[in-house]
Amino acid sequence: MKNGVYSKGKSRINDILDAAHQLLIDAGYHNFSMRKVADAAGIKLGNLQYYFPSKSLLVSAMLDKTIQVYLDTFDEIRTHGSPEEQFQNLIKHVITDLTSRETTQFFPELWSLSNHEEDITVHMDQMYAKYRSILGDIIADMNPALSPKQVEKLSLFISASVEGHTVFIGHNKPWTKEVDNIVAMATQSFTWLVEHGDIPKR
């Protein structure tokens, strides 16, 4: 019985997170509220607050679920090829993913939300930190001579550079057709930077 109750609760949580995710994509950050998430999930506000007492906790759980999909893919990438190949495959995956409607709309709406709610910024940074951690592990394998601080700076620079492409090559953006060329140039330049770049040590 307990397992059934737990399973039902877990299923309800997933439904809520999926509804919140889709609401942010379809309606934007300015329409993202606990009441509207409850409506989208087909439940009462009180029921939503039973699982997520605050919007901050809801967003944190939503980001955890979102980043886990990427982390699972990154873990799979880590099982094949040399560090250089893993690095290039990860960069290709992330940049190509920018062209999907979901990614193009979801993450910029999150950025907008974080501009208005400080605690959301903290949750977002924690999410991106998980991504940068895997990226940093690959970078360290590619060039063991780099210090931890240099690896950290490179991971931040590369992830920020990739995210910046969203407004140009995202879904239905003017330069979406250039994604393959962007991937080629990004992997070449980032690989050179990791292997030969003069990265600040402080």
N, CA, C and O of each residue as an XYZ file, in Angstrom:
808
protein
N       0.825     -1.206      0.000
C       0.000      0.000      0.000
C       0.865      1.265      0.000
O       0.619      2.210     -0.749
N       1.880      1.252      0.860
C       2.755      2.418      0.942
C       3.433      2.681     -0.393
O       3.558      3.831     -0.815
N       3.871      1.619     -1.059
C       4.515      1.793     -2.352
C       3.556      2.407     -3.358
O       3.950      3.232     -4.183
N       2.283      1.997     -3.283
C       1.290      2.549     -4.186
C       1.055      4.027     -3.938
O       0.937      4.813     -4.878
N       0.986      4.404     -2.664
C       0.815      5.816     -2.315
C       2.015      6.627     -2.774
O       1.866      7.717     -3.325
N       3.205      6.086     -2.545
C       4.435      6.781     -2.969
C       4.466      6.944     -4.482
O       4.820      8.005     -4.997
N       4.092      5.885     -5.184
C       4.099      5.919     -6.644
C       3.111      6.955     -7.164
O       3.399      7.686     -8.112
N       1.935      7.007     -6.525
C       0.932      7.984     -6.932
C       1.428      9.398     -6.681
O       1.224     10.286     -7.509
N       2.088      9.616     -5.529
C       2.613     10.931     -5.215
C       3.709     11.351     -6.172
O       3.781     12.510     -6.581
N       4.557     10.407     -6.525
C       5.649     10.693     -7.461
C       5.100     11.028     -8.835
O       5.598     11.927     -9.512
N       4.059     10.290     -9.245
C       3.429     10.556    -10.530
C       2.798     11.940    -10.547
O       2.887     12.649    -11.549
N       2.157     12.332     -9.440
C       1.539     13.655     -9.356
C       2.597     14.755     -9.434
O       2.397     15.776    -10.091
N       3.715     14.534     -8.762
C       4.801     15.517     -8.811
C       5.322     15.681    -10.232
O       5.538     16.803    -10.689
N       5.523     14.576    -10.928
C       5.991     14.645    -12.315
C       4.990     15.379    -13.200
O       5.382     16.145    -14.080
N       3.699     15.146    -12.968
C       2.669     15.837    -13.745
C       2.722     17.340    -13.488
O       2.580     18.141    -14.412
N       2.929     17.716    -12.228
C       3.024     19.132    -11.882
C       4.240     19.778    -12.547
O       4.151     20.875    -13.099
N       5.369     19.084    -12.486
C       6.596     19.640    -13.066
C       6.485     19.753    -14.578
O       6.969     20.718    -15.170
N       5.853     18.776    -15.200
C       5.650     18.840    -16.651
C       4.729     20.005    -17.008
O       4.966     20.713    -17.987
N       3.688     20.199    -16.216
C       2.761     21.298    -16.467
C       3.448     22.644    -16.292
O       3.231     23.565    -17.078
N       4.285     22.756    -15.250
C       5.021     23.999    -15.002
C       5.990     24.288    -16.146
O       6.109     25.424    -16.605
N       6.668     23.257    -16.590
C       7.619     23.383    -17.692
C       6.916     23.891    -18.948
O       7.398     24.815    -19.603
N       5.777     23.288    -19.282
C       5.052     23.663    -20.492
C       4.439     25.048    -20.370
O       4.386     25.797    -21.345
N       3.972     25.392    -19.165
C       3.403     26.719    -18.953
C       4.447     27.806    -19.197
O       4.155     28.830    -19.815
N       5.652     27.579    -18.711
C       6.718     28.569    -18.895
C       7.031     28.750    -20.373
O       7.286     29.867    -20.825
N       7.013     27.657    -21.126
C       7.282     27.722    -22.563
C       6.157     28.439    -23.303
O       6.406     29.316    -24.129
N       4.920     28.058    -22.998
C       3.777     28.561    -23.759
C       3.325     29.957    -23.349
O       2.905     30.751    -24.192
N       3.414     30.259    -22.045
C       2.848     31.515    -21.551
C       3.894     32.545    -21.135
O       3.569     33.725    -20.998
N       5.141     32.125    -20.932
C       6.183     33.065    -20.562
C       6.281     33.315    -19.070
O       5.369     32.983    -18.313
N       7.400     33.908    -18.648
C       7.671     34.103    -17.224
C       6.642     35.018    -16.563
O       6.330     34.849    -15.385
N       6.103     36.006    -17.331
C       5.164     36.964    -16.745
C       3.811     36.323    -16.431
O       3.009     36.902    -15.698
N       3.551     35.141    -16.975
C       2.318     34.423    -16.670
C       2.575     33.189    -15.805
O       1.699     32.339    -15.645
N       3.766     33.102    -15.258
C       4.147     31.929    -14.480
C       3.881     32.188    -13.003
O       4.651     32.883    -12.340
N       2.802     31.633    -12.497
C       2.441     31.788    -11.087
C       2.003     30.436    -10.547
O       1.695     29.521    -11.311
N       1.977     30.320     -9.241
C       1.554     29.062     -8.621
C       0.116     28.722     -9.016
O      -0.188     27.563     -9.297
N      -0.760     29.707     -9.041
C      -2.156     29.457     -9.394
C      -2.280     28.954    -10.834
O      -3.055     28.039    -11.115
N      -1.517     29.554    -11.734
C      -1.610     29.135    -13.128
C      -0.973     27.765    -13.348
O      -1.419     27.003    -14.207
N       0.051     27.453    -12.587
C       0.631     26.103    -12.650
C      -0.399     25.084    -12.173
O      -0.558     24.022    -12.775
N      -1.095     25.413    -11.090
C      -2.128     24.519    -10.571
C      -3.217     24.298    -11.616
O      -3.663     23.171    -11.832
N      -3.639     25.380    -12.261
C      -4.665     25.262    -13.302
C      -4.174     24.384    -14.446
O      -4.913     23.543    -14.957
N      -2.903     24.591    -14.848
C      -2.340     23.813    -15.957
C      -2.231     22.337    -15.606
O      -2.361     21.473    -16.473
N      -1.993     22.055    -14.332
C      -1.864     20.672    -13.875
C      -3.217     20.041    -13.551
O      -3.298     18.844    -13.274
N      -4.280     20.851    -13.586
C      -5.606     20.338    -13.304
C      -5.861     20.025    -11.839
O      -6.628     19.121    -11.511
N      -5.209     20.782    -10.960
C      -5.385     20.567     -9.523
C      -5.661     21.904     -8.838
O      -5.505     22.964     -9.443
N      -6.068     21.844     -7.580
C      -6.309     23.057     -6.815
C      -4.977     23.627     -6.305
O      -3.997     22.901     -6.135
N      -4.970     24.928     -6.069
C      -3.761     25.592     -5.579
C      -3.277     24.956     -4.289
O      -2.074     24.770     -4.100
N      -4.206     24.619     -3.395
C      -3.824     23.988     -2.129
C      -3.122     22.663     -2.327
O      -2.193     22.328     -1.592
N      -3.568     21.902     -3.328
C      -2.916     20.625     -3.628
C      -1.502     20.842     -4.162
O      -0.576     20.104     -3.825
N      -1.354     21.870     -5.001
C      -0.019     22.194     -5.514
C       0.908     22.577     -4.371
O       2.061     22.151     -4.325
N       0.398     23.383     -3.451
C       1.223     23.853     -2.333
C       1.539     22.740     -1.343
O       2.477     22.857     -0.555
N       0.774     21.677     -1.380
C       1.091     20.519     -0.543
C       2.427     19.920     -0.992
O       3.251     19.522     -0.169
N       2.623     19.866     -2.310
C       3.863     19.299     -2.858
C       4.975     20.344     -2.943
O       6.144     20.041     -2.708
N       4.594     21.582     -3.282
C       5.573     22.659     -3.441
C       5.042     23.908     -2.732
O       4.277     24.673     -3.320
N       5.440     24.118     -1.480
C       4.925     25.239     -0.684
C       5.231     26.621     -1.271
O       4.552     27.594     -0.946
N       6.248     26.710     -2.132
C       6.598     28.008     -2.700
C       6.982     27.852     -4.172
O       7.315     26.761     -4.635
N       6.925     28.967     -4.885
C       7.319     28.952     -6.298
C       8.804     28.635     -6.434
O       9.225     27.987     -7.392
N       9.587     29.096     -5.472
C      11.019     28.832     -5.496
C      11.309     27.332     -5.469
O      12.158     26.846     -6.217
N      10.604     26.606     -4.608
C      10.800     25.159     -4.514
C      10.309     24.455     -5.776
O      10.903     23.474     -6.222
N       9.227     24.963     -6.340
C       8.698     24.398     -7.585
C       9.704     24.557     -8.719
O       9.986     23.607     -9.450
N      10.237     25.757     -8.857
C      11.207     26.015     -9.921
C      12.469     25.186     -9.712
O      13.035     24.660    -10.671
N      12.912     25.068     -8.459
C      14.103     24.270     -8.164
C      13.905     22.822     -8.609
O      14.795     22.234     -9.224
N      12.749     22.250     -8.302
C      12.466     20.870     -8.698
C      12.348     20.750    -10.206
O      12.786     19.758    -10.789
N      11.760     21.752    -10.842
C      11.628     21.752    -12.292
C      13.003     21.788    -12.960
O      13.233     21.094    -13.951
N      13.908     22.592    -12.422
C      15.257     22.681    -12.981
C      16.027     21.382    -12.760
O      16.772     20.937    -13.633
N      15.841     20.780    -11.590
C      16.507     19.496    -11.323
C      16.068     18.447    -12.339
O      16.888     17.686    -12.854
N      14.768     18.414    -12.621
C      14.266     17.435    -13.585
C      14.782     17.740    -14.987
O      15.129     16.830    -15.740
N      14.830     19.020    -15.330
C      15.292     19.424    -16.666
C      16.756     19.084    -16.871
O      17.119     18.492    -17.887
N      17.606     19.453    -15.911
C      19.037     19.234    -16.092
C      19.386     17.759    -16.062
O      20.377     17.353    -16.668
N      18.589     16.938    -15.365
C      18.888     15.513    -15.281
C      18.840     14.856    -16.645
O      19.606     13.931    -16.917
N      17.954     15.320    -17.500
C      17.873     14.784    -18.869
C      19.194     15.028    -19.591
O      19.708     14.144    -20.277
N      19.739     16.234    -19.432
C      21.016     16.558    -20.062
C      22.158     15.770    -19.418
O      23.038     15.265    -20.115
N      22.140     15.667    -18.102
C      23.218     14.958    -17.410
C      23.269     13.492    -17.826
O      24.350     12.922    -17.970
N      22.104     12.885    -18.018
C      22.071     11.487    -18.468
C      22.708     11.355    -19.848
O      23.436     10.400    -20.116
N      22.427     12.324    -20.720
C      23.035     12.317    -22.053
C      24.533     12.534    -21.964
O      25.301     11.869    -22.660
N      24.958     13.462    -21.110
C      26.388     13.731    -20.948
C      27.122     12.509    -20.395
O      28.242     12.209    -20.808
N      26.485     11.811    -19.464
C      27.088     10.591    -18.910
C      27.286      9.546    -20.017
O      28.290      8.835    -20.046
N      26.320      9.474    -20.910
C      26.435      8.541    -22.037
C      27.575      8.959    -22.957
O      28.333      8.110    -23.427
N      27.706     10.243    -23.217
C      28.797     10.755    -24.048
C      30.148     10.413    -23.434
O      31.109     10.126    -24.147
N      30.212     10.446    -22.101
C      31.466     10.186    -21.399
C      31.933      8.742    -21.532
O      33.086      8.441    -21.222
N      31.073      7.855    -21.980
C      31.439      6.434    -22.059
C      32.070      6.062    -23.394
O      32.477      4.916    -23.584
N      32.158      7.003    -24.312
C      32.658      6.668    -25.656
C      33.753      7.639    -26.101
O      33.640      8.851    -25.916
N      34.813      7.085    -26.688
C      35.835      7.894    -27.324
C      36.829      8.532    -26.372
O      36.770      8.350    -25.156
N      37.744      9.288    -26.965
C      38.773      9.996    -26.208
C      38.160     11.232    -25.561
O      37.054     11.634    -25.921
N      38.876     11.846    -24.598
C      38.363     13.091    -24.009
C      38.060     14.153    -25.064
O      37.077     14.885    -24.951
N      38.908     14.235    -26.087
C      38.684     15.213    -27.155
C      37.376     14.927    -27.892
O      36.608     15.842    -28.188
N      37.136     13.657    -28.182
C      35.897     13.281    -28.871
C      34.686     13.522    -27.981
O      33.643     13.976    -28.451
N      34.827     13.217    -26.692
C      33.730     13.462    -25.755
C      33.409     14.953    -25.684
O      32.243     15.349    -25.676
N      34.446     15.760    -25.634
C      34.274     17.208    -25.571
C      33.536     17.717    -26.807
O      32.581     18.486    -26.699
N      33.982     17.286    -27.960
C      33.372     17.740    -29.199
C      31.942     17.232    -29.343
O      31.087     17.948    -29.864
N      31.668     16.023    -28.896
C      30.307     15.486    -28.961
C      29.374     16.226    -28.000
O      28.204     16.455    -28.307
N      29.907     16.594    -26.837
C      29.088     17.338    -25.876
C      28.748     18.718    -26.434
O      27.595     19.146    -26.380
N      29.755     19.414    -26.971
C      29.520     20.738    -27.546
C      28.519     20.649    -28.693
O      27.622     21.484    -28.806
N      28.674     19.644    -29.535
C      27.742     19.468    -30.658
C      26.325     19.241    -30.163
O      25.377     19.818    -30.695
N      26.180     18.404    -29.149
C      24.851     18.107    -28.619
C      24.188     19.358    -28.054
O      23.018     19.627    -28.326
N      24.940     20.115    -27.272
C      24.370     21.282    -26.610
C      23.990     22.361    -27.629
O      22.915     22.954    -27.532
N      24.860     22.613    -28.595
C      24.558     23.648    -29.590
C      23.392     23.219    -30.470
O      22.499     24.022    -30.741
N      23.385     21.981    -30.915
C      22.288     21.500    -31.748
C      20.964     21.550    -30.995
O      19.916     21.834    -31.576
N      21.023     21.273    -29.706
C      19.814     21.300    -28.879
C      19.194     22.694    -28.809
O      17.991     22.834    -28.587
N      20.016     23.720    -28.997
C      19.511     25.089    -28.958
C      18.466     25.342    -30.031
O      17.642     26.245    -29.886
N      18.483     24.565    -31.098
C      17.565     24.806    -32.218
C      16.169     24.249    -31.980
O      15.259     24.513    -32.765
N      15.986     23.486    -30.914
C      14.653     22.945    -30.632
C      13.759     24.037    -30.044
O      14.239     24.917    -29.329
N      12.484     23.981    -30.340
C      11.533     24.980    -29.825
C      11.548     24.996    -28.307
O      11.538     26.064    -27.695
N      11.572     23.818    -27.696
C      11.517     23.731    -26.241
C      12.685     24.457    -25.591
O      12.499     25.250    -24.669
N      13.897     24.179    -26.082
C      15.083     24.801    -25.495
C      15.128     26.295    -25.792
O      15.457     27.092    -24.913
N      14.801     26.680    -27.021
C      14.828     28.085    -27.413
C      13.919     28.930    -26.532
O      14.255     30.068    -26.206
N      12.774     28.383    -26.145
C      11.809     29.165    -25.374
C      11.936     28.961    -23.865
O      11.728     29.897    -23.093
N      12.273     27.752    -23.446
C      12.297     27.461    -22.015
C      13.399     28.227    -21.283
O      13.129     28.896    -20.286
N      14.627     28.133    -21.766
C      15.736     28.728    -21.023
C      15.713     30.257    -21.020
O      15.956     30.854    -19.971
N      15.431     30.921    -22.153
C      15.311     32.382    -22.072
C      14.204     32.850    -21.121
O      14.347     33.884    -20.469
N      13.104     32.095    -21.039
C      12.057     32.458    -20.088
C      12.561     32.309    -18.650
O      12.200     33.089    -17.769
N      13.396     31.297    -18.431
C      14.014     31.133    -17.104
C      14.922     32.311    -16.787
O      14.914     32.825    -15.668
N      15.707     32.739    -17.774
C      16.592     33.877    -17.555
C      15.764     35.113    -17.195
O      16.124     35.869    -16.293
N      14.659     35.307    -17.904
C      13.795     36.453    -17.624
C      13.217     36.359    -16.217
O      13.163     37.351    -15.490
N      12.787     35.162    -15.842
C      12.240     34.952    -14.501
C      13.282     35.270    -13.436
O      12.971     35.870    -12.407
N      14.518     34.863    -13.693
C      15.572     35.088    -12.700
C      15.934     36.570    -12.574
O      16.458     36.998    -11.546
N      15.650     37.352    -13.625
C      15.906     38.791    -13.551
C      14.979     39.475    -12.548
O      15.268     40.575    -12.077
N      13.869     38.819    -12.226
C      12.882     39.417    -11.339
C      12.822     38.742     -9.973
O      12.277     39.301     -9.022
N      13.383     37.538     -9.881
C      13.314     36.801     -8.618
C      14.695     36.227     -8.294
O      15.168     35.294     -8.942
N      15.319     36.806     -7.284
C      16.716     36.495     -6.958
C      16.934     35.021     -6.620
O      17.955     34.446     -6.997
N      15.992     34.409     -5.919
C      16.198     33.021     -5.529
C      16.185     32.090     -6.725
O      16.787     31.017     -6.690
N      15.491     32.503     -7.800
C      15.492     31.702     -9.025
C      16.888     31.715     -9.651
O      17.331     30.720    -10.225
N      17.572     32.852     -9.533
C      18.944     32.958    -10.048
C      19.843     31.942     -9.361
O      20.686     31.317    -10.005
N      19.665     31.776     -8.058
C      20.457     30.805     -7.297
C      20.189     29.396     -7.809
O      21.127     28.626     -8.017
N      18.927     29.052     -8.014
C      18.580     27.719     -8.514
C      19.157     27.480     -9.911
O      19.647     26.393    -10.217
N      19.090     28.514    -10.748
C      19.621     28.371    -12.105
C      21.133     28.150    -12.087
O      21.659     27.324    -12.831
N      21.815     28.893    -11.234
C      23.270     28.733    -11.159
C      23.638     27.337    -10.677
O      24.620     26.753    -11.134
N      22.849     26.806     -9.756
C      23.088     25.438     -9.282
C      22.877     24.431    -10.409
O      23.609     23.448    -10.518
N      21.872     24.682    -11.246
C      21.615     23.799    -12.381
C      22.784     23.830    -13.370
O      23.291     22.787    -13.783
N      23.196     25.032    -13.738
C      24.294     25.157    -14.695
C      25.612     24.640    -14.116
O      26.478     24.182    -14.860
N      25.766     24.711    -12.791
C      26.986     24.214    -12.155
C      27.145     22.714    -12.381
O      28.263     22.220    -12.531
N      26.030     21.991    -12.405
C      26.092     20.546    -12.654
C      26.595     20.272    -14.065
O      27.394     19.360    -14.281
N      26.134     21.051    -15.006
C      26.579     20.936    -16.400
C      28.054     21.289    -16.517
O      28.817     20.586    -17.179
N      28.456     22.392    -15.868
C      29.853     22.817    -15.941
C      30.783     21.820    -15.270
O      31.949     21.708    -15.650
N      30.284     21.097    -14.278
C      31.107     20.099    -13.591
C      31.524     18.981    -14.551
O      32.688     18.581    -14.581
N      30.574     18.489    -15.327
C      30.901     17.439    -16.301
C      31.804     17.996    -17.388
O      32.768     17.348    -17.795
N      31.492     19.194    -17.858
C      32.336     19.830    -18.867
C      33.751     20.004    -18.334
O      34.724     19.777    -19.053
N      33.863     20.405    -17.079
C      35.177     20.591    -16.470
C      35.956     19.303    -16.350
O      37.173     19.293    -16.532
N      35.262     18.204    -16.042
C      35.942     16.908    -15.949
C      36.555     16.520    -17.294
O      37.670     16.000    -17.347
N      35.828     16.773    -18.368
C      36.345     16.450    -19.703
C      37.523     17.355    -20.040
O      38.529     16.891    -20.578
N      37.404     18.638    -19.729
C      38.489     19.584    -20.000
C      39.760     19.175    -19.251
O      40.858     19.229    -19.805
N      39.605     18.770    -17.998
C      40.759     18.351    -17.196
C      41.413     17.105    -17.792
O      42.636     16.967    -17.754
N      40.607     16.205    -18.340
C      41.157     15.013    -18.992
C      41.888     15.379    -20.276
O      42.894     14.759    -20.620
N      41.386     16.380    -20.980
C      42.015     16.813    -22.234
C      43.370     17.466    -21.987
O      44.324     17.254    -22.736
N      43.439     18.265    -20.921
C      44.673     18.994    -20.624
C      44.938     18.970    -19.118
O      44.546     19.893    -18.404
N      45.608     17.907    -18.629
C      45.885     17.768    -17.198
C      46.761     18.880    -16.628
O      46.842     19.037    -15.410
N      47.421     19.656    -17.498
C      48.289     20.732    -17.021
C      47.487     21.925    -16.497
O      48.033     22.776    -15.795
N      46.221     21.990    -16.827
C      45.387     23.100    -16.366
C      45.104     22.970    -14.873
O      44.880     21.871    -14.366
N      45.115     24.096    -14.180
C      44.785     24.092    -12.757
C      43.257     24.019    -12.598
O      42.525     24.308    -13.545
N      42.780     23.638    -11.420
C      41.324     23.617    -11.189
C      40.666     24.971    -11.476
O      39.553     25.022    -12.000
N      41.347     26.053    -11.137
C      40.799     27.385    -11.389
C      40.705     27.662    -12.891
O      39.730     28.258    -13.349
N      41.694     27.240    -13.648
C      41.648     27.413    -15.095
C      40.530     26.578    -15.722
O      39.840     27.035    -16.633
N      40.361     25.366    -15.230
C      39.281     24.504    -15.717
C      37.931     25.148    -15.429
O      37.029     25.128    -16.266
N      37.806     25.717    -14.237
C      36.560     26.382    -13.855
C      36.265     27.555    -14.774
O      35.128     27.729    -15.212
N      37.287     28.367    -15.072
C      37.102     29.520    -15.944
C      36.732     29.092    -17.359
O      35.870     29.701    -17.992
N      37.383     28.049    -17.848
C      37.081     27.547    -19.186
C      35.661     27.007    -19.270
O      34.954     27.270    -20.243
N      35.245     26.270    -18.276
C      33.896     25.711    -18.261
C      32.851     26.822    -18.282
O      31.848     26.729    -18.988
N      33.096     27.868    -17.504
C      32.168     28.995    -17.462
C      32.146     29.723    -18.802
O      31.079     30.050    -19.323
N      33.326     29.973    -19.354
C      33.411     30.697    -20.621
C      32.731     29.919    -21.748
O      31.985     30.494    -22.541
N      32.985     28.631    -21.816
C      32.419     27.816    -22.891
C      30.906     27.700    -22.754
O      30.183     27.844    -23.741
N      30.422     27.444    -21.549
C      28.975     27.309    -21.368
C      28.267     28.630    -21.654
O      27.191     28.640    -22.254
N      28.861     29.742    -21.230
C      28.259     31.053    -21.496
C      28.263     31.365    -22.989
O      27.297     31.912    -23.519
N      29.353     31.014    -23.658
C      29.451     31.257    -25.101
C      28.406     30.456    -25.862
O      27.775     30.969    -26.786
N      28.225     29.210    -25.477
C      27.244     28.359    -26.149
C      25.832     28.886    -25.921
O      25.051     28.988    -26.866
N      25.497     29.221    -24.677
C      24.150     29.713    -24.372
C      23.838     30.981    -25.157
O      22.694     31.213    -25.548
N      24.864     31.800    -25.385
C      24.666     33.058    -26.103
C      24.207     32.889    -27.533
O      23.689     33.828    -28.137
N      24.394     31.692    -28.084
C      23.973     31.439    -29.461
C      22.465     31.272    -29.594
O      21.936     31.303    -30.705
N      21.767     31.095    -28.477
C      20.339     30.812    -28.526
C      19.562     31.863    -29.322
O      18.683     31.518    -30.111
N      19.881     33.137    -29.120
C      19.114     34.203    -29.770
C      19.390     34.289    -31.265
O      18.679     34.983    -31.992
N      20.424     33.582    -31.726
C      20.766     33.641    -33.144
C      20.410     32.373    -33.911
O      19.920     32.442    -35.038
N      20.658     31.208    -33.296
C      20.426     29.956    -34.013
C      19.315     29.122    -33.396
O      19.126     27.965    -33.771
N      18.578     29.701    -32.449
C      17.475     28.983    -31.828
C      16.357     28.694    -32.813
O      16.427     29.069    -33.983
N      15.327     28.021    -32.322
C      14.182     27.645    -33.153
C      13.574     28.871    -33.839
O      13.198     29.843    -33.184
N      13.484     28.805    -35.184
C      12.903     29.876    -35.993
C      13.671     31.194    -35.912
O      13.129     32.254    -36.226
N      14.930     31.123    -35.490
C      15.759     32.322    -35.470
C      16.434     32.494    -36.839
O      16.503     31.544    -37.618
N      16.933     33.711    -37.132
C      17.455     34.000    -38.472
C      18.598     33.107    -38.944
O      18.743     32.873    -40.144
N      19.413     32.605    -38.011
C      20.616     31.886    -38.411
C      20.580     30.399    -38.044
O      21.625     29.758    -37.932
N      19.384     29.861    -37.860
C      19.259     28.444    -37.512
C      19.944     27.551    -38.538
O      20.522     26.521    -38.190
N      19.875     27.947    -39.786
C      20.456     27.139    -40.863
C      21.971     27.039    -40.767
O      22.580     26.197    -41.427
N      22.580     27.885    -39.957
C      24.040     27.880    -39.822
C      24.527     27.010    -38.670
O      25.709     27.037    -38.327
N      23.624     26.238    -38.072
C      23.997     25.506    -36.855
C      25.168     24.562    -37.072
O      26.035     24.457    -36.205
N      25.217     23.873    -38.202
C      26.325     22.943    -38.450
C      27.658     23.683    -38.522
O      28.669     23.197    -38.016
N      27.658     24.849    -39.145
C      28.890     25.640    -39.232
C      29.277     26.188    -37.858
O      30.460     26.251    -37.524
N      28.282     26.585    -37.064
C      28.548     27.070    -35.713
C      29.161     25.961    -34.871
O      30.109     26.194    -34.121
N      28.613     24.746    -34.998
C      29.152     23.594    -34.270
C      30.608     23.368    -34.647
O      31.456     23.168    -33.777
N      30.898     23.401    -35.946
C      32.263     23.158    -36.420
C      33.231     24.205    -35.891
O      34.317     23.866    -35.421
N      32.846     25.476    -35.964
C      33.720     26.545    -35.497
C      33.871     26.525    -33.975
O      34.955     26.775    -33.448
N      32.785     26.228    -33.282
C      32.827     26.206    -31.819
C      33.720     25.083    -31.316
O      34.558     25.301    -30.441
N      33.551     23.888    -31.858
C      34.363     22.766    -31.392
C      35.840     22.998    -31.711
O      36.711     22.662    -30.909
N      36.115     23.567    -32.873
C      37.505     23.833    -33.246
C      38.132     24.875    -32.325
O      39.235     24.681    -31.815
N      37.420     25.980    -32.115
C      37.993     27.064    -31.306
C      38.067     26.690    -29.827
O      39.050     27.006    -29.157
N      37.034     26.019    -29.314
C      37.048     25.612    -27.906
C      38.116     24.559    -27.649
O      38.783     24.586    -26.615
N      38.279     23.628    -28.591
C      39.308     22.596    -28.434
C      40.693     23.236    -28.404
O      41.534     22.875    -27.581
N      40.921     24.181    -29.300
C      42.216     24.873    -29.320
C      42.436     25.599    -27.996
O      43.535     25.570    -27.442
N      41.400     26.243    -27.496
C      41.519     26.998    -26.254
C      41.883     26.086    -25.093
O      42.729     26.430    -24.267
N      41.244     24.923    -25.030
C      41.534     23.969    -23.951
C      42.961     23.455    -24.054
O      43.652     23.327    -23.043
N      43.401     23.165    -25.258
C      44.711     22.533    -25.447
C      45.866     23.524    -25.473
O      46.977     23.183    -25.065
N      45.621     24.756    -25.951
C      46.727     25.692    -26.143
C      46.510     27.076    -25.548
O      47.448     27.871    -25.481
N      45.279     27.381    -25.111
C      44.978     28.736    -24.681
C      45.704     29.161    -23.417
O      46.032     28.347    -22.554
N      45.944     30.460    -23.338
C      46.577     31.050    -22.146
C      45.450     31.476    -21.207
O      44.959     32.602    -21.286
N      45.047     30.572    -20.322
C      43.897     30.807    -19.457
C      44.342     31.474    -18.159
O      45.309     31.031    -17.540
N      43.644     32.542    -17.736
C      44.011     33.206    -16.465
C      44.039     32.198    -15.307
O      43.183     31.319    -15.213
N      45.028     32.342    -14.441
C      45.198     31.383    -13.340
C      44.576     31.854    -12.038
O      44.533     31.101    -11.065
N      44.097     33.080    -12.006
C      43.503     33.612    -10.777
C      42.006     33.877    -10.971
O      41.333     34.327    -10.044
